[in-house]
Amino acid sequence: MDTLPSARADVLPFSRPPTPRLQLPQIGYHGLGAMGYAMARNLALSVKSRDATAPPLLVYNRTVAKAERLAQDVGDSVRIASSPAQLATECDIIFTNLASDAVVIAVYNEFADALKQSLPTKRKIFVDFSTIYPGVAGDVDSLLSSIPHCHFIASPVIGPPMAAKDGKLLVLMSGDYGAKKEVAYLLVPGVGRKVIDVGGNVEKAHALKLLGNMMLTGANELLAEVQTLGQKSGVGARIVQDLVKVRVELEKHLVQSLPYELIEAILKEAWDTAHGLGRWQLYNSVSALSRLWRTVMLEVALRHVFVESKLDYVAYRSIISHFLSRQSSQIGDPNHAALFKHSLVSIALDTADKPFEITDVSDLVPDAHFMALAILTDIRRSTFDVILSYLVMDKPSITHLRLWGPPLGCSFSYPVTHVVIPSVTHLHVARHPYASLNAILALFSNVTHLRLGTPCFLSGLVSYMDAVQVLILDAPPNYSIHSPTRNARMPPFPSSIPLWNIAEAVDNGLMQTSSGTARKIILNAGKSDAEETIAELKKKCQQRGIELECRRIYNPAWQPSSIEPYRWDYGAWS
């Protein structure tokens, strides 16, 4: 009996390759985000390198420009699909890498509708890389199981975008055995470095990813409890820490046996969801586990940067100074800026309490790729210029920016400023003060993807959107407007769609350009919004050459919340 070479057996959990198809399969890919683009690129090149006669990868992305860029990048190894339905009907194996549970459900319903119109006559495999709840994977599997010859594989991946770019992801798989085997041999090598088979239940792969994320969070809480008890009992935190270190040495083989990518994913999830002092207790506890975990923890802290309090500022200054000193460098040197070129940075400014100076934060974090900037209280007009000049304009690598203004009840309006920020292409104004949005948009002349979170009349913003290709509008139900004249909130509107005044804005030239670039409006609406209203808006936009997509993501009982725990959401623009 033939067996796999041992090197291949280490990375693929199957005893032998799958039985080849009579014809080379047509492969499709939907979703070219930060991870998806790199994975699709590697897949296209890997398939062609194995067999030059293989058909090119058929790709689809809502933002066509990304698919066109991939086609330019890999040449004839890729061709562009016109719709998700084309992927479903023409491809034998379809990969998806989507932003959220809601998007996954919507896309797979579209796949199912297309297949029910033309039932498949041979095996068709759908593989979803998205990070979703296990129950959603089960729902998708049930949906596809009702269609002949269709199989669904849940396959979340573990690893950062850089691992995706290098083809070093850890791939988890659950679902039909034969389908998993065929897909695994497509992905390794090329897209992933190793496949872990989690069984036939499609929910188990996502459950494993969640368990990994929970593992470190639980360990951190336990360590904090032990250290607190040691201090209160009189034993002393230092002696407890020595005990922890000894215990870790005894179990070092277990800690070190986890894949690097899994450790990184666990730490990233725990780091992003921790708050205040708990974040730095996590940092100290993990750093005590082993050299590997300490190294990964430092890398995560420098890639996902939180400067939201005085404690954060002091802690970051300490670890950055220590890290740079080991390289015979210091804060302010070129090596310092290079640390943050690809970083995701969250800054919260409460200028009423003045926990730290804006210039100090700028010196500490000299660059960023994606910044989430929250201004939590009223500020002086001159201060806004300072904030933009020091925290945004001087960041040469920043392309993604999320702005969160003071509560709408604050009597505050951003002033017209002379600052210009050309590097930002993706802008999300999650909340802005009353009557200030035009002043904000005037600062960003090269934004192609714009998301607005506070309903307001779009007609007055038309002249600031010449470059915008994708406009996302949040229209939650039960939305209440603050009246500056009355200094009070008005009664809530059952639907906030009319507050955007989309039809009038389109008539006044919204997103009307001569470049020929496809334009799209995505409306995040309530599940109870009238279908007739949506249909009228779609018709109006279509007449002007604009595609309008409505996503019903808000429940009728929706209520506004404070800053979201996940500051850096690339899916906000897709």
C-alpha positions in Angstrom: 0.0 0.0 0.0 1.3 3.4 -0.9 1.8 5.9 1.9 2.6 9.5 2.0 6.1 10.7 2.5 6.6 11.5 6.2 7.1 15.2 5.5 3.7 15.5 3.8 2.0 13.3 6.5 3.1 15.8 9.1 0.9 18.5 7.6 -2.0 16.6 6.0 -4.1 14.3 8.2 -5.0 11.9 5.4 -3.3 8.6 4.6 -3.3 9.0 0.8 -4.2 11.7 -1.9 -7.8 11.9 -3.1 -9.0 10.1 -6.3 -8.4 12.5 -9.2 -11.5 13.9 -11.0 -11.9 13.0 -14.6 -11.4 16.7 -15.4 -9.4 19.3 -13.6 -11.9 21.2 -11.3 -12.9 24.7 -11.8 -12.1 26.6 -8.6 -13.9 29.8 -7.4 -13.2 32.3 -4.7 -15.5 34.9 -3.1 -14.1 37.6 -0.8 -10.8 39.5 -1.3 -10.4 41.2 2.1 -7.1 41.5 4.0 -6.8 37.7 4.3 -8.8 36.7 1.3 -6.7 38.6 -1.3 -3.5 36.9 -0.1 -5.1 33.4 0.1 -6.8 33.7 -3.3 -3.5 34.9 -4.9 -1.6 32.0 -3.4 -4.3 29.5 -4.4 -4.3 30.7 -8.0 -0.5 30.5 -8.4 -0.3 27.2 -6.6 -2.9 25.5 -8.8 -1.2 26.8 -12.0 2.2 25.7 -10.8 1.0 22.1 -10.3 -0.7 21.9 -13.7 -0.3 24.6 -16.3 -3.5 23.3 -18.0 -5.7 24.0 -14.9 -8.4 26.5 -15.5 -7.8 30.0 -14.0 -9.3 30.7 -10.6 -12.7 32.4 -10.9 -12.9 35.2 -8.4 -15.7 37.5 -7.2 -15.6 40.5 -4.9 -18.2 43.1 -4.2 -15.6 45.8 -4.8 -14.6 45.0 -8.4 -11.4 47.0 -8.1 -9.9 44.3 -5.8 -10.7 41.5 -8.2 -9.1 43.6 -11.1 -6.0 44.2 -9.0 -5.7 40.5 -8.3 -6.1 39.8 -12.0 -3.3 42.2 -12.8 -1.2 40.7 -10.1 -1.3 37.1 -11.2 -2.2 37.4 -14.9 -4.0 34.6 -16.6 -4.1 32.6 -13.4 -7.3 34.5 -12.5 -10.5 35.5 -14.3 -13.3 37.7 -12.8 -16.8 36.5 -12.2 -19.8 38.8 -12.7 -21.8 37.5 -9.7 -21.8 35.0 -6.9 -24.3 33.0 -8.9 -21.7 32.5 -11.6 -19.3 31.0 -9.0 -22.0 28.6 -7.7 -23.1 27.3 -11.1 -19.7 27.2 -13.0 -17.3 26.0 -10.3 -16.7 22.6 -8.8 -14.9 23.9 -5.6 -15.9 27.3 -4.2 -14.0 29.0 -1.4 -15.5 31.9 0.6 -13.8 34.4 2.9 -16.4 36.8 4.2 -16.7 39.5 6.8 -19.4 38.4 9.2 -22.1 35.9 10.0 -24.7 38.0 8.2 -22.6 38.3 5.1 -22.0 34.5 5.1 -25.7 33.8 5.4 -26.6 36.2 2.6 -23.9 34.9 0.2 -24.8 31.2 0.7 -28.5 32.0 0.3 -27.6 33.5 -3.0 -25.5 30.4 -3.9 -28.5 28.2 -3.0 -30.9 30.2 -5.0 -28.7 30.0 -8.1 -28.2 26.2 -7.7 -31.9 25.5 -7.3 -32.5 27.1 -10.7 -29.9 24.8 -12.2 -29.4 21.7 -10.1 -25.8 20.3 -10.1 -25.2 17.0 -11.7 -21.8 16.3 -10.2 -20.0 16.9 -6.9 -19.7 20.5 -5.8 -17.7 21.5 -2.7 -18.2 24.8 -0.8 -15.4 25.8 1.7 -15.8 28.7 4.0 -12.7 30.3 5.6 -14.7 33.0 7.5 -14.7 33.3 11.2 -18.3 32.7 12.2 -20.2 31.1 15.1 -20.5 27.3 15.0 -24.3 27.4 14.6 -24.0 29.5 11.5 -21.8 26.8 9.9 -24.5 24.3 10.8 -27.2 26.4 9.2 -25.2 26.8 6.0 -24.5 23.0 5.9 -28.3 22.3 6.2 -29.0 24.8 3.4 -26.6 23.2 1.0 -27.4 19.6 2.0 -30.9 20.1 0.5 -29.2 20.5 -2.9 -28.0 17.4 -4.8 -24.2 16.7 -4.9 -23.4 19.7 -2.7 -21.0 19.4 0.3 -20.0 22.1 2.8 -16.6 22.3 4.6 -16.2 24.7 7.5 -12.5 25.7 7.4 -11.6 28.7 9.7 -7.9 29.6 9.5 -5.5 30.7 12.2 -2.8 33.3 11.5 -2.4 37.0 10.7 -2.4 38.6 7.2 1.3 38.2 7.0 1.0 34.4 7.4 -1.7 34.4 4.7 0.6 36.3 2.4 3.4 33.7 3.0 1.1 30.7 2.7 1.8 29.7 6.3 -1.8 29.6 7.8 -3.0 26.8 10.1 -6.2 25.4 8.5 -8.9 23.8 10.6 -11.5 21.6 8.7 -14.7 19.8 9.5 -17.3 18.2 7.2 -17.5 15.5 4.6 -14.3 13.3 4.7 -13.9 13.0 0.9 -14.4 16.6 0.3 -12.0 17.6 3.1 -9.3 15.4 1.5 -9.6 16.9 -1.9 -9.6 20.5 -0.5 -6.7 19.8 1.8 -4.4 18.8 -1.0 -5.3 22.0 -2.8 -4.4 24.2 0.1 -1.2 22.6 1.4 1.3 23.7 0.3 0.4 27.1 -1.1 -2.2 28.6 1.1 -1.6 26.8 4.4 1.3 25.1 6.2 -0.8 22.4 8.0 -4.4 21.1 8.1 -6.1 19.9 11.3 -9.1 17.6 10.7 -11.8 18.2 13.3 -14.3 15.6 12.2 -17.5 15.3 10.3 -19.6 17.9 12.2 -19.1 21.2 10.4 -19.6 23.1 13.7 -16.5 21.6 15.3 -13.9 23.5 13.4 -15.3 26.8 14.6 -15.8 25.4 18.1 -12.0 24.5 18.2 -11.1 28.0 17.2 -13.3 29.4 19.9 -11.9 27.0 22.5 -8.4 28.1 21.6 -9.4 31.7 22.1 -11.0 30.9 25.5 -8.0 28.9 26.7 -5.7 31.8 27.3 -8.5 34.1 28.6 -9.3 31.5 31.3 -5.6 30.9 32.1 -5.1 34.7 32.5 -8.0 35.0 34.9 -6.8 32.1 37.0 -3.3 33.6 37.3 -4.7 36.9 38.3 -6.9 35.2 41.0 -3.9 33.2 42.3 -1.7 36.3 42.5 -4.4 38.3 44.3 -4.9 35.5 46.8 -1.2 35.2 47.4 -0.9 38.9 48.2 -3.9 38.9 50.6 -2.8 35.7 52.3 0.5 37.2 53.2 2.6 34.9 51.0 3.4 37.7 48.6 3.0 38.2 44.9 6.7 37.7 44.2 6.8 34.2 45.7 3.6 33.3 43.9 5.2 34.4 40.6 8.2 32.2 41.3 5.8 29.3 41.8 4.1 30.0 38.5 7.5 30.1 36.7 8.4 26.7 38.2 5.0 25.2 37.2 5.5 26.6 33.7 8.9 24.9 33.4 7.3 21.6 34.4 4.7 22.0 31.6 6.9 23.8 29.1 6.7 20.9 26.6 2.9 21.4 26.5 3.1 25.2 26.0 5.8 25.0 23.4 3.9 22.3 21.4 1.2 24.7 20.3 1.7 26.0 16.8 3.0 29.6 16.6 -0.1 30.7 14.6 -2.5 29.3 17.3 -0.6 31.1 20.1 -0.8 34.3 18.1 -4.5 34.0 17.4 -5.3 33.2 21.0 -3.3 36.1 22.3 -4.7 38.5 19.7 -8.3 37.7 20.7 -7.5 38.0 24.4 -5.6 41.2 23.9 -8.2 42.9 21.8 -11.1 42.1 24.2 -9.2 43.0 27.5 -9.8 46.4 29.1 -7.7 48.8 31.2 -5.6 47.1 33.9 -6.8 43.7 32.8 -4.9 44.1 29.5 -1.6 44.7 31.2 -2.3 41.9 33.7 -2.7 39.7 30.7 0.6 41.0 29.2 2.5 40.2 32.5 0.9 36.8 33.0 1.6 35.6 29.4 5.1 36.9 29.5 5.8 34.7 32.5 4.8 31.5 30.6 7.8 31.0 28.4 10.1 32.8 26.0 8.0 31.9 23.0 4.7 33.2 24.6 6.5 36.3 25.8 7.8 37.0 22.2 4.4 36.5 20.6 2.8 38.7 23.3 5.1 41.5 22.5 4.5 41.2 18.8 0.8 41.3 19.3 1.0 44.3 21.6 3.1 46.2 19.0 0.7 45.2 16.2 -2.5 45.9 18.1 -1.8 49.1 20.0 -4.1 50.6 22.6 -3.3 54.0 24.0 -6.6 54.8 25.7 -5.5 55.8 29.2 -2.5 57.0 31.2 -1.7 53.4 32.2 -1.6 52.4 28.5 0.8 55.3 27.7 3.2 54.5 30.5 3.2 50.8 29.8 3.8 51.2 26.1 6.6 53.7 26.7 8.3 51.2 28.9 8.0 48.2 26.6 8.9 50.2 23.5 12.0 51.7 25.2 13.1 48.3 26.4 12.6 46.7 22.9 14.5 49.4 21.1 17.4 49.4 23.6 18.0 45.7 22.7 18.6 47.0 19.1 20.9 49.8 20.3 18.1 52.2 19.3 15.7 54.6 21.1 12.4 56.3 20.8 12.5 58.7 17.8 14.9 56.7 15.7 13.9 55.2 12.3 13.7 51.8 13.9 11.0 53.1 16.2 8.8 54.3 13.3 9.3 51.0 11.5 7.8 49.1 14.4 4.3 50.6 13.7 4.2 50.7 9.9 1.7 47.8 9.8 0.2 48.4 13.2 -3.5 48.8 14.2 -3.7 51.7 16.6 -6.6 52.7 18.9 -6.3 56.1 20.6 -8.9 57.5 23.0 -8.7 61.2 23.9 -10.5 62.5 26.9 -9.1 66.0 26.8 -11.2 67.2 29.8 -9.1 65.0 32.1 -5.9 65.5 30.0 -4.5 62.0 30.9 -1.6 62.6 28.5 -0.5 65.2 25.9 -1.4 64.7 22.2 2.2 65.3 21.2 3.3 62.6 23.6 1.1 60.0 22.0 2.3 61.1 18.5 6.0 60.7 19.7 5.2 57.3 21.2 3.3 55.9 18.1 5.0 57.6 15.0 3.2 55.5 12.4 0.2 53.3 11.8 -1.7 51.4 9.1 -5.2 51.4 10.6 -6.1 54.0 13.3 -9.3 54.0 15.4 -9.4 57.5 16.9 -12.0 58.3 19.6 -12.6 61.8 20.9 -14.7 61.2 24.0 -15.5 64.7 25.2 -15.9 68.3 23.9 -12.7 69.9 22.8 -11.6 73.4 21.8 -11.7 74.2 18.1 -7.9 74.7 17.9 -7.4 71.3 19.5 -8.9 69.4 16.6 -6.3 70.8 14.2 -3.6 69.6 16.7 -5.2 66.1 16.9 -5.2 65.6 13.1 -1.8 67.2 12.6 0.0 65.0 15.1 -2.0 61.8 15.3 -3.1 61.3 11.7 -1.4 63.6 9.1 2.1 62.7 10.2 1.5 58.9 9.8 2.9 58.1 6.4 1.5 54.5 6.3 -2.1 55.2 7.4 -4.7 54.1 4.9 -7.6 53.1 7.2 -9.1 55.5 9.7 -12.1 55.2 12.0 -13.3 58.3 13.8 -15.6 58.3 16.8 -16.7 61.8 17.9 -18.2 63.0 21.2 -21.8 62.1 22.1 -24.3 63.8 19.9 -25.6 65.7 22.9 -22.4 67.7 23.1 -22.7 71.2 21.7 -19.6 70.8 19.5 -18.8 71.1 15.9 -15.5 70.4 14.2 -14.1 73.6 12.7 -13.1 74.0 9.1 -9.4 73.2 9.1 -6.5 73.6 6.7 -5.2 70.1 7.4 -5.2 67.7 4.4 -4.7 64.0 4.8 -4.2 62.3 1.3 -3.1 58.9 2.5 -6.4 57.7 3.9 -8.4 55.7 1.4 -10.8 54.0 3.8 -12.7 56.3 6.2 -15.3 55.2 8.8 -17.0 58.1 10.7 -18.7 56.0 13.3 -20.1 59.0 15.1 -19.8 62.7 14.4 -21.1 65.8 16.2 -24.0 67.7 14.8 -23.4 69.6 11.5 -19.7 68.8 11.3 -19.5 66.0 8.7 -18.8 68.2 5.7 -15.8 69.7 7.6 -14.5 66.2 8.3 -14.9 64.9 4.7 -13.1 68.0 3.3 -9.9 66.8 5.0 -9.8 63.4 3.1 -9.8 64.0 -0.7 -8.7 60.4 -1.7 -11.2 58.3 0.2 -12.6 55.6 -2.1 -14.5 53.6 0.7 -16.6 55.7 3.1 -18.8 54.5 5.9 -21.0 56.9 7.8 -22.6 56.0 11.1 -24.7 59.1 12.0 -27.7 59.7 9.7 -27.8 63.1 8.1 -28.9 64.7 4.8 -26.4 63.6 2.1 -27.2 66.4 -0.3 -24.9 68.8 1.5 -22.0 66.2 1.2 -22.1 65.6 -2.5 -19.1 67.8 -3.4 -16.9 65.9 -0.9 -17.4 62.4 -2.4 -15.9 62.7 -5.9 -13.5 59.8 -5.3 -15.9 57.6 -3.3 -16.6 54.2 -5.0 -18.3 52.4 -2.1 -20.5 54.3 0.3 -21.9 52.5 3.4 -24.7 54.1 5.3 -25.9 52.9 8.8 -29.6 53.3 9.1 -30.7 51.8 12.5 -34.3 51.8 13.7 -35.6 53.8 16.6 -33.1 56.5 15.9 -33.2 59.8 17.9 -31.8 63.1 16.7 -30.3 65.6 19.1 -31.7 69.1 18.5 -29.0 71.8 19.2 -31.7 74.5 19.3 -33.7 72.7 22.0 -30.6 71.1 23.6 -32.6 67.9 23.9 -33.3 64.7 22.0 -36.3 64.5 19.6 -38.7 61.5 19.7 -37.1 58.5 17.9 -37.8 57.8 14.2 -39.1 54.2 13.6 -36.7 54.2 10.5 -33.7 56.3 10.0 -33.5 55.7 6.2 -35.4 58.9 5.4 -32.9 60.9 7.5 -30.2 60.2 4.8 -32.4 61.6 2.1 -30.7 59.3 -0.4 -33.0 60.0 -3.4 -32.5 63.7 -3.3 -28.7 63.3 -2.9 -28.6 61.0 -6.0 -30.6 63.6 -8.0 -28.0 66.2 -6.9 -25.1 64.2 -8.2 -24.1 61.9 -5.4 -21.2 59.7 -6.6 -21.7 60.9 -10.2 -18.2 60.8 -11.8 -16.9 60.6 -15.3 -14.2 58.0 -14.5 -16.5 55.1 -15.4 -15.6 53.3 -12.1 -18.4 51.2 -10.7 -20.2 52.8 -7.7 -22.1 51.2 -4.9 -24.2 52.2 -1.9 -24.6 49.7 0.9 -27.5 50.5 3.2 -27.4 48.8 6.6 -31.1 48.9 7.5 -33.4 47.6 10.1 -35.2 44.2 9.6 -38.5 46.0 9.9 -37.9 48.7 7.3 -40.5 48.7 4.5 -39.6 46.8 1.4 -41.3 49.4 -0.7 -39.0 52.1 0.5 -35.9 50.0 -0.3 -37.2 49.1 -3.8 -37.8 52.8 -4.6 -34.3 53.7 -3.6 -32.8 50.9 -5.6 -34.7 52.0 -8.7 -33.6 55.6 -8.2 -29.9 54.6 -7.8 -30.1 52.3 -10.8 -31.3 55.1 -13.0 -28.1 57.0 -12.1 -25.8 54.0 -12.6 -25.4 53.3 -8.9 -25.9 49.9 -7.4 -27.7 49.9 -4.0 -27.5 46.9 -1.7 -29.7 46.7 1.4 -28.5 44.6 4.4 -31.1 44.2 7.1 -28.7 43.9 10.1 -30.6 45.8 12.9 -33.2 44.2 15.0 -36.3 46.3 15.9 -35.2 46.5 19.5 -31.8 47.9 18.5 -30.3 50.5 20.9 -27.1 52.6 20.5 -24.0 51.5 22.4 -20.6 52.9 23.4 -17.4 52.2 21.5 -17.3 48.7 20.1 -14.7 46.3 21.5 -13.4 45.6 18.0 -11.9 48.9 16.9 -10.3 47.7 13.7 -12.9 46.2 11.4 -11.8 45.8 7.8 -15.3 44.4 7.1 -16.7 47.9 7.8 -16.1 48.8 4.1 -17.2 45.6 2.4 
